[in-house]
Amino acid sequence: MELHIVDILIILVYIAATIFIGFYIRKRAAKNLDSYFLGDKGMPWYVLGVSNASGMFDITGTMWLVYIMFVYGLKSAFLPWVWPTFNQIFLMMFLAAWLRRSNVLTGAEWITTRFGKNIGSTLSHISVVVFALVSVIGFLAYAFQGIGKFAATLLPWSFGSQSSTAHIYALIFMCVTAIYVISGGMFSVVFTEVLQFIIMTISSIVVGIIAMRQVSPHVLQTLVPEGWDNLFFGWRLDIDWTNLMPSVMDKIAADDYTLFGGLFGAFFMMMLFKGILVSLAGPAPNYDMQRILATRSAKEAGKMSGFVSVALFFPRYMMIAGLTVLAIVFYSPQLNQMGAHVDFEQVLPFAIKNFIPVGLMGVLLAGLLSAFMSTFAATVNAAPAYVVNDIYKRYIKPDASNKTLITLSYIISAVFVGLGILFGFLSESINQVTLWITSALWGGYAAPNVLKWYWWRFNGHGYFWGMISGILGAIILPGLSKYGLIPPLNAMESFPIIFGISLLGSIFATFATKPEKDDVLVDFYTRVRPWGFWKPVHQKAVAQYPDFKANENFRRDMVNVFAGIAWQMSMLVMPVYLVIQNYTNFAIAIGVFIVTSIFIKFNWWNKLED
């Protein structure tokens, strides 16, 4: 591919600008750990919300979403629940406020709020650090896969084979991004992500408009199977590409988004079950949690989490729908020619190469590269927080100077970039890494992190053994399945097994050891104010603080969650229906959005409190 000099200059200017920002604000970020990792907890909630949305607008995820929309049509709107995307609704409605009230620097440090300072707490603290660092490496490998394939297809310079070229481009962009992240910390990440989000929003809208102008609804209907544009489904997927593109059916079988011999409905129920558990567990110790802890107050933490969905879904899916429609109409012959070796991860680069004009292509490529950079930046920023604050400062040198801590943060960031690159070389595909992160790894995270919020008897020992058994299960089980030592399992099938192992470890260790001290439990309960099974602690809290009132908002929060999921889904399908020019369903989606927005305004926004 030959990029015009204008497009190349736009990309280079953008990359130079992001590096400049990182160095320009380096002095402010280097004051102390609060400045470096949380931006002094002084940034407005809507700025952090845009930053968080930008961090989720990643290039690897965009390639995956374009692929699943191509193959599964409107039903692909549900597949991101594998992460799950609706965890932002749980955060918005209640969990972000609970987390922010702890007033800590990292998710691992939060452990002392819940379990105090004892051997169980120390073990729990270590297990969170291990999980955080394992997940950071997984996300960096995921980013490596996406940026390499994308850049190798779109950029004009080749370095040998396609695979070698992809790896070299991934190395280049990961190293460039690491420069400004390591220099500027959270300030650098947030400022550049706001810039990146503006670029991506403009690019997304333009891509959607191009698709609407290039493709008529009638032509699209002739090139997709029956039911492709139907959001809803039965027990079976009922998407049959056999007469249009037979290789797609092989891809559907390889993806294995079914259970019990092909039941997509069963897979959906398992995905929903997993998603609710993971959402109730709260955010994983990554960049999403860091944004929540960086807000000014508990009220603003909820607003920030809600704003993520508003900022992210409409523009992102305008681009995804536009690129998918263009690829279906104009790239299907090339995909058919690939036969059994069809590679749907090439759909996104093809659509950009062939339908985006000079100048705008430079902006779009800069935007997509910035999407990679923002996600990568946020992930890298999370890693040193756990090593420096939660290991070095806590266990090795509590009196270390700010200069020493910031310097060590630079070093740790570089180390994790290197580890992410290494594991990126070892992984085979985007889908492989996606499913391992979302199903296997999160299976080990969910059980202890649900119990920590809602059950007073759960203690630090239970948390440690739940996390460790879950992490080991997530690492060992796929290997046993791969080498035939146990029956073959896909990622979703492994989730309940890993979750069960983790749950048993949590409960057994909890009852084998003493409960946490009363003062620790009362302090946590009165400060964070969770609902759940806290009656014995509530009685002790009232004895100390007669005016204390329990959180009785469980029913309201759950109603708001269900309304919020419908609200979020309406923002997802609106741009898709607009791009495919199904104006009837577009109007229905707008109606759902308006009704749920009004409900949320009165039943959530007006009732927010710190």
N, C-alpha and C positions, 0 to 999 in steps of 0.2 A: 504494500500500500504506500502511496505517495502522499504525504501530508504537505499541504501548502505552507509556505514560509510564514504566512500570517498565523496559521494554527500553531505552528511550532513556537513562534515568538510568544503567543498568548500563554502556552503551557509553561515555557521557561520563566516568563515574568511572574506567573502565579507561584511557581515553586520558589523562586527567589524571594517573593514577598512573604511567604510563610516562614522561611528561614530567618528573614530579617525580623519578623515579629517576635520569634523565639528569643533572639539575641537582644532585641530592644527592651523587652520587659524582664530580662534575666535578673537584673538587680533587685527588682521588686519581688520576684518570686523567691529569691534566695534569702529573704529575711529570716524565716524559720519554717518548720515543717507545716504549720497551719497555712502559711502563705504558699508553699510549694505544692501541697497536695489538695488544699481546700480553698485556695484563693482568699484567705482571711475571712471566710464565711460572710463576705460582704457583697456578693454579686446578686443582682435582682433575680427573682425566681423565673421570669420569662426569658432572661438571657441564658440561665442555666438550662431551661427547658429547650430552647433552640439548640444549645450546645449538645444536650443529650440526644435530641432528635437527629442532629447531624452525625453524631457518633454511631447511630443505628442505621443511617443511610449509607451503608457500606457497599462497596463494589462487588464483593464476593456474594453477599446476600442478594444484591440486585440481579446478578447473573443467575442465581438459583431461582429467584422469584419469576424471572422472565421464562426460564425453562419450565417450571411447574405450571405457569399459566398457559404456555404453549400446549403442553401435554394434557392438562386436566381442565382447562377452561376456567369458568367462574367457580367451580368447586375448589380450585386451588386457593381461594380466599380463606379456606379453613386450615390448609396445611401449615401455615405459620404458627398455628396453635401448638405445634410440636415444640416451639421454644419455651413457653407459650407467649404470644404477643399480648394476650389480655392480662398478663401479670401487671402491666402498667395501670390497669383499672383497679386492681387490688391495692396497689401502692397509692394511687390517687385517692381512693375512698377512705383508707384508714392506716395502712401499714407504713407509708412514708412518714406520717406524723409520729407514729410510735417510735420509729427508728431515729428520727431527728431529735426527739426528746432525750435520747441518751447522751447527746452532746459529746461525741467521741470523734477520733480522727479516722479510724478504719473499722471494718466489720469485725476484725479479730479483737480489737480493743473493746468493742461492744460486749464481748464475752464477760469481762469483769463486771459490767453493769448487771448482767443476769446471774452470774455464778459466784461473784465475789473474788477473793484472792486466796486460793487454796490449791491443792494438788490437782483436784478435778478441773478447776478453772484453768490452771496452767496447761494441762493436757488438752482441754477443749481449745484453748487459745492456739496451741501448736497445730491441732487438726484443721482449724480454719485457715491458718497460714498455708498449710500444705495444700488444702483444696484450692485456695485462691491462686497459688502459684501454678498448680497443675492446670487449672482452667485458663490462666493467662497464656501458658504455653500452647494449649489447645486452640485458643482464639488467634494467636499469632500464626500458628500453622495454617489455620483456616484462611487468614488474610493473605498469607504467602501463596496459597493455591490460587486464589482469585486474582490477585494483581498480576501474577506471572502470566496466566493464560490471557487475561485481558490485554496487557501491554504487548505481548508477543504477536497478537493478532492485529492490533491497531497501529502500533508504532512502526516506522519504516525500516529500522535498523535490525539486521539479523546477526546472530552470534552462533552460527552452526545450525544444529537441528532445532526443530520447534521446541522440544523439551529444554534444550540448553538455553535457548533464547528466553523462554519463559522464566527459567530459574535466575538468569542474569538480571532481567528486568525486575524481578521480585527483590533481588538483593539490592539493586540500585535504589528503588523506591522505599524499601524498608529502612535503609541506611540514611537516606535524605530526610525522611520523616523523623527518624530517631534524633537527628541533630537538633531540630527545634523543640521537640518534646523534652529532651533531656535538659536543654538550656532553660526553658521557661516554665516547666511544671504546669499546674492547673491553669494559671493565667494564660500561658501560651496556648494550651489546648482549647480553652473556651473562646478566646479572641479569634483564633484561626477557624474554629468550627462555626462561629457565627458568619464569618466571611464565606466559608464553604457552603453553608446552608443557603445563603442568598443565591450563590451561583447555581446550586443544584435545583432550587425551586424554579428559577427562570428557565433553566435547561429542560426541566421536566415538563413544564407547561408548553414550551415550544415543541418538544417531541410529540406530545399528545395532539397538538394542532396539526403537525405535519402528517401524522397517521390518519387523522380525520379527513384531511384533504386528499390523501393518496388512495385511501381504501373505502369503497362503498360497503354498506352493510350487506347488500346482495352478494357481492363478490366474496366477502368473508364467509358467508353462510355456505357457499359451495365448496369451501376448502377445509371446513371443520366438521367433525362428526355430529350427529344428532345429540342434543343435550349439552353441547359444549358451552353454550351461553346460559345454561340453567344453573342457578346458584345451589339448588337443593338436590338431594340424592336419596336413594333408598338403601337397602342393605348392601347392594352391589354398586360398583362405581358406574357401570353402564356407559363407559366412553369407549367406543369401538373405532379405532383408526385403521382397521384391517384393509379396507378398500382404498383408503387415501394414502396411508404411509405405514406399511406393515411393521417397520422397525420400531415404531412408537410403542406397539404392543409389547415388544421385547423389553423396551425401556420401562414400561409400567410394571412388568413382571419383576424386573431387576430392582426397581425401587421398593417393591414389596410394601406399599401402603395399604395392606390388607391383613386380616387375621382369619384364622379358621377356614382356610381353603378359599380365600378370595373375597371375604366380606369386608367391604370398605366401611360399612356402618359399625362393625365391631371395632375396627381400627379407630374410627372417629370417637367412639365411646371411651376407648382406652386412652386416646389422646386427651380427651376432655377430663377424664379422671386424673391423669398425670398432670395436666395443666393446672387444675384446681389445687392439687397438693403442692406443686412447685410454687404456685402463686401465694398460697397461704404461708409458705415457708419464708417469704420475703425475698428481697433481692440477693443474688449471689454476691460475694465479695469482689466486685469488679467496678468498672467505671460508672455504672448506673447507681450503685450504692454511694460512690464518692460524690456524685452530684447531689444526692439527697442530703448527705452530711454537710455539704458546702452551702446549703440554703441558710437564710437568716433565722428561720423559725419553723416550728412544726406546721403551722398554717401554710407557710410558703412552700414547704416540702410537698404538701398535697397538691397545691396549685401547680408547682413545677412538673410533677408526675402527670397530671392531667393535660398540661399544655404539650407534652411530648406527643400524644396522639393527635392533637389538633395540628401541630406543626408538621408531623411526619407523614400521615397516611394519604391525604389528598395529593400533594405534589409527587410523592414517591410512586403511587399507583397510577398517576397520569403518565409518568415515564414508562413504567412496567407495561401497562396496557398498550401504549403507543408502540413500543419496541416489539412487543409480542405480535401485534396485528401486522406490522410491517414484515416481520419475519415469516409469518404464516403465508402471507400472500406472495412474497418475493423470494423466500429462501427455501421453500418446501422442495423444489426440484433438487437442489444441492444436498439437502438432508436425505432425500430418497436415494441419491447416488452413493451415499456413505454406507448403505446397507446395514449389516450387523454392527458396524463400527461407528454408528451415528453418534455425534458429539453435540448435544444440545447446549453445552456451555459456550459454543461458538455463535449462538443466536444473537446475543447482545452485540458483540463486535461487528457482526455482519450488518445489522440494522443501522448501526452508527456509520459504518464505512460508506454505505450506499445511499443514505437518505438525508444526511445532515450536510448543509451547505458550508462552504469555506467561511471561516470566521466563527460561525456558530459551532462548527466542529471543534475548534480550538477551545471555545468556552465550555462546551459539553465535556470534552476530554479532561480539561482542567477541573471541571466539577466532579467527574467520576474519579479522577485521581485524588481529588480532595476528599471525596467520600471515603476512599480507602485510607487516606492519611488520617482523617478524623477518627475513624474507628480504631485504627492501629495506634494512634496517638493516645486515645483514651485508655486503651488496654495497657500500653506501656507505662502510662502514668500511674496505673493502679498497682503494678508489681512492686516498685521500690517502697511504696508506703508500708507494705506488709513486712518486707525484709528489714528495712531501716527502723521503722517505728515499733514493730511487733516482735522483732528478734534482737537486733543489735542494741537498740535503746533500752529495751526492757530487760534483756538477759545478760548482755555483754558489757555495755558501757552506758549506764543511765545518765551520767554527767557529761556526756559528749557535747562538744560545742555545736552551734548551728552550722558553722562552716564545715565541720567534719561530717555532720549528718547529710547536708546537701551534697557534698562531694561524693559520699558513699551512695547517695541516690543516683547520681550520674553513672557511677560504675555499675550498680545493680541493673539499671535500665539497659545499659549496653549488653550486659550478660544475658538478660532475658530476650533481647532482640536476637542475639546469637542462638539461643536455645529454640526460639520460635522458628528461625530459619532452618535449623537442623531438622526439626520435626516436620516442617513444611516439605523438605526434600523427601522425607520418608512416607508421607501420606500420598494416597493415590488420586483422590478426587475431592471436590468441594462437598458433594453429597455425603461421602464417607465421614468426613470430619464433622459436618453438620449434625448427622444422626448420632455420632458418638457423644458429642457435647450435649445435645438436647435430651437424649434418652438415657444412655448408660451413665455418664458422669452425673447428671442431675438426679438419677435414681438413688445414688448414694448420698446426695445432699438433702433430699426432701424430708425424710423421716425425722432426723434430729432437729431440723430447723423449723418444722411444724410444731413439734412438741415444746420447743423452748419458749414459744410465745403463749401457748394456750393451756399448759398443764403445770401447776405449781410444783408437783413432786419431782419433775424431771430435773436432774442435776448434771454437774460438769462431767462426771464419769460416764453417765449415759450418753452425753453429747459426744464425748471423745470416741467411745467405742462405736457409736452409731455412725459417726463420720468416717472413721478409719475402716470399719468393715464395709461401708458403702463404697469408699474410694477403691479399696482393694478389689471389691466385686466388679466395679466398673472397668478396672484395668485387666483383671484375670479372666472374667467370663467371656469376653469376645475372643480372647486367645484360645480358650478351651473349645469354643464353638468352631473357630477357624480350623483347628487341627484335628477335629473329629472326635475329641474326647467326650463331648456331650452333643446332643442333637443340635442341628443348626438353629440359630436364633437370630432374628433381625433385631435392630436396635430397640424398637418398641416392645417386642416380646421380652427383651431382657430387662426392661424397666421394672415390672412388678417383682421379678426375682431379686434384683438388686435392692429395690425398695424394701422387700420383705427381710432380706439379710440385714439391712441397716436398721430396720424397725426392731427386729429381735435383739440385735446388739444394743440398741438404745434402752429398751425396756429391761432386759436382763441386767445390764450394768447399773441402771438406776435403782432397782430394788435390791441389788447386792451391796449397795453403799448407802450412806446416810443422806438425808435431805440436806439442802443448803441451809445455812444459818438464817434464823428469823429476820435479823436486821437486814441481811442482803435481799431476801425475798420481799420484805416490806418496802425497802427503798426502791427496788425495781418496780414493784406493783404501783406504788404511789407516784413515781416519776413518769413511767411510760404509760400507765393506765390501760392495759390490755383488757379485753373481755376473754372469757373462757372459763376453765376449771380452776378458779382461784379462791374458792370460798374460805378455806382455812386461813389463807394469808389475808383475805379481806377482813375477817374478824379481828385479826391482830392489828391490822392497819387502823381500823375504826377505834380500837382500844387506845392507840397512840394519838390518832388524829380524829376526834369525834365528828368533825365537819366533813371528813372525806366521804365522797360518794363514788360508788362503783360505776364503771363504764357499762351502761345498759343499752348501747347502740348496736348490738349485734344484728337485730332484725333490720334496722335502718341501713346498716352498712351492706348487708347481703342484698337487700332490694336495690340499693344503689349500684352494687357490683353488676347485677344482671342488667339493669338499665344501661350501665356504662359499657358493657360488652356489646349490646345492641347499638349504642351510640358510636362506638369504635368501628364496628362492622359497617355501619352506614357510611362512614367516612372512607372506608376502603373500597366499597363497591360503587360509590358515586362516580369517581373518575373513570372506572372501568366501563360502566354503562354509558358514560358520556363519550368515550373514545370509540366504542363499538356502535354508537349512535342508536342505542336502545333507549329512547327518550321516555317511554312509559315507565320502565323500571328505574330510570334515573330520577323521575319525579317522585316515585314511591320512596326511594332512598333519601331524597331531600326531606320528604314528609317525616320519615322515621327519625332523621337527624334533628329536625326542628322540635318534634314532640319530646324526644329523649333529652335534648338540650334544656328545654324548659323545666322538665322534671328534675334534672340534675341541678339546675340553678337553685330551685327552691328546697330540694331535699338534701343537698350536699354543700354547695357554695355558701349559701346563706347561714349554714350551721357549722362552718369551720371554726375551730378554736385551737389555741395553743396549749 
